[in-house]
Amino acid sequence: MEYLLSEDFFNELFIGKDFVFLMKRVGDDYQYIRLNQAARALLSHEAIGKMLSTCTSSRNFSIILENYHQAIAKHSQVDYVDYAYVKSEVRKYETSVRPFKNNNEDYILAITKEILYDRSIEDKFLFMRSMFDHAFFSTVILSAEGAIYEVNSSFMEDFDLDNETVKHKLFVDLPIVPKDEVENIQNYLQRAAMGENIGEKLIKLHTLDKKERTYLLSLSHLMQGDNSFAIFLIMQDFTQFTQQKAELRSKSHGLEVFKAALNSATSIAVFDMDGKIVEVNDLFLKASGFTAEELIGQSYHLIKPRYHTEDFIQSINASVGAGEIWRGELCYRTKYYADYWVEAAIVPLKNEFGKTEQYLSINYDITDKKRMLTELKNIERTFRLITENTNDLIVITNEDGIIIYASPSYEIFLGYENGELQGQFYSIMIEDESKKAWQTFLNNYSGQTDTQFELLLKAKDGTPVWTEGNATVVHDPEREKVSQIMMVSREITRRKERESDLLYLAYHDTLTQLPNRRFLQKEFPKLLTQAQEQLVCLAILYIDGDDFKNVNDCYGHDTGDDFIQKFGQVLNTAVRSHDLVIRIGGDEFIIVLTGLTRDDDKRYTQIMHIYNRIRNELKKGWIIENHHFSPTASIGIAYYPDHGTTLNELLEIADQALYKAKELGKNNFYIADAH
């Protein structure tokens, strides 16, 4: 085509105001090949090489495509007329379409001329244009596909948009259209494009700052022949009306809910200025025992509050007479002269001029509450009589152990005044060795009722005081997680001291005060477990004093007893703090050495170190009644786990080793043979 019609030649050929387009058919579209000066001014030079579908609206494309295809099919010129909005003006155009072929490809030469209106039509148009621009409602002219031809000033002011920004954009693509309204609006536009007039549809739009607005939408179609070529859209701002309607509906609903709530929760009566009953609700009738017919129009004296002085009644009248709300407790009488108590609020009801016309009495029935309070006062009085005249320690705490009440006996036995304890944790009085038991109880009392335990308390001056208590958990049936703990305790310090003395005697030798065989049997499993966990060795030293019988024979049993005491003290001094010295009877002692290594050579070194210390301490001796004693001892040794794994096994093997040590002569030791 280049050799046929160059660009310069094309421009020379088509000089003037008419728009001339040379187009090449490409499939079901057309490509711009040449544009004269007028067409380039309309579409820009950059349109050359682009497709028709990308450079025009969908409406125009369908019209142009139909006529171009028709010209090629008939192979003859086709003329058609169209209207367009150009720079806010309506213009009429007539286009001639001429087909031809080149190298078996179809081309179109389209020449478009503007047809001028006469003056009367222009005046009518200007008048209609003025009406459009100055319409009070937001008005938009759209293509059949929903693209914006034009908007009026009201639309631009409503949404802070401008004509040129929105032109040719799809209405639903504007930033003022929320996503959830796109489908509705598209539906309305499609129906309007099909020729349907649509009126009074409420939609929600957004301003550019995302404030929601409500509009009443009306759509009309504009016809060209039998086809809709434009949609006329009118939008009326209904935001304020919608808000007012919603507020009114909300307030009305709120008032109804409030009224229903009041009617279901409290008894209500309305009195006029003369004290006559104007209205009562069902709860008031139920509480009083009267029927509505018996009360309406009657004086309030029919249910006049009882047990109230004239001064009290006058104070109520003075408050409501001054336009103030009165609140307090009243005792009414029923139809059958029974008393019922209410917590009342008497509210003056004023008209639009601020003058009181009626009184509203809102009454909450507290008869059961008053009865309960009376019973509680009686119970409290009885409780205080009991707690203030008993030697038992009585305390009430909340579920966290915070003291709510402490009886006067806490001051007697522990020196704390009630004011010092209230609001404090009960644990401040508990010694460390009992705190774990108390905390365990607090952590696990759920579901329990009574729990007994002993607690070591400390008095205000630091004196330890043992108590034996019974704790009762009182659960609140209405509040699942709320409970109170009442503990009644008695002081058992002397009993605990006696128990401690008896326990000591049970596990200690009365002569030397050293642990006895019973103590060894009780404690050895712990030492065994520790050795197993730490992978260390235990040693049992079976010790027998040499020639102890001679001491008794020569110096008497008293000296013999002193000798045994000194012998035990020396053994206890010679070993380490974590070792155990046991007297099992006569001059026989057991030493349990702990924490020894399981390495044979190193363990032998440890044993020899302790053995030599025992031997040297005995060699130093002691004086009893001016007699110096420097005894010796024979020692048999057995190891755990080498020689045995139980106490009885180890004692038996150590005893056998002691026998062999004595065979070697006095002042010797023997380590049991390995298995």
Secondary structure, 3 states (H helix, E strand, C coil): CCCCCCHHHHHHHCCCCCEEEEEEEECCEEEEEEECHHHHHHHCHHHCCCEHHHHCCHHHHHHHHHHHHHHHHHCCCEEEEEEEEECCEEEEEEEEEEEEEECCEEEEEEEEEEECCCHHHHHHHHHHHHHHHCCCCEEEEEECCCEEEEECHHHHHHHCCCHHHHCCCEHHHCCCCCHHHHHHHHHHHHHHHCCCCEEEEEEEEECCCCCEEEEEEEEEEEEECCEEEEEEEEEEECHHHHHHHHHHHHHHHHHHHHHHHHHHHCEEEEEECCCEEEEECHHHHHHHCCCHHHHCCCEHHHHCCCCCCHHHHHHHHHHHHCCCCEEEEEEEECCCCCEEEEEEEEEEEECCCCCEEEEEEEEEECHHHHHHHHHHHHHHHHHHHHHCCCCCEEEEEECCCEEEEECCHHHHHHCCCHHHHCCCEHHHHECHHHHHHHHHHHHHCCCCCEEEEEEEEECCCCCEEEEEEEEEEEECCCCCCCEEEEEEEEECHHHHHHHHHHHHHHHECCCCCCECHHHHHHHHHHHHHHHHHHCCEEEEEEEEECCHHHHHHHHCHHHHHHHHHHHHHHHHHHCCCCCEEEEEECCEEEEEEEEECCCHHHHHHHHHHHHHHHHHHHHHCEEECCEEECCCEEEEEEEECCCCCCHHHHHHHHHHHHHHHHHCCCCCEEECCCC
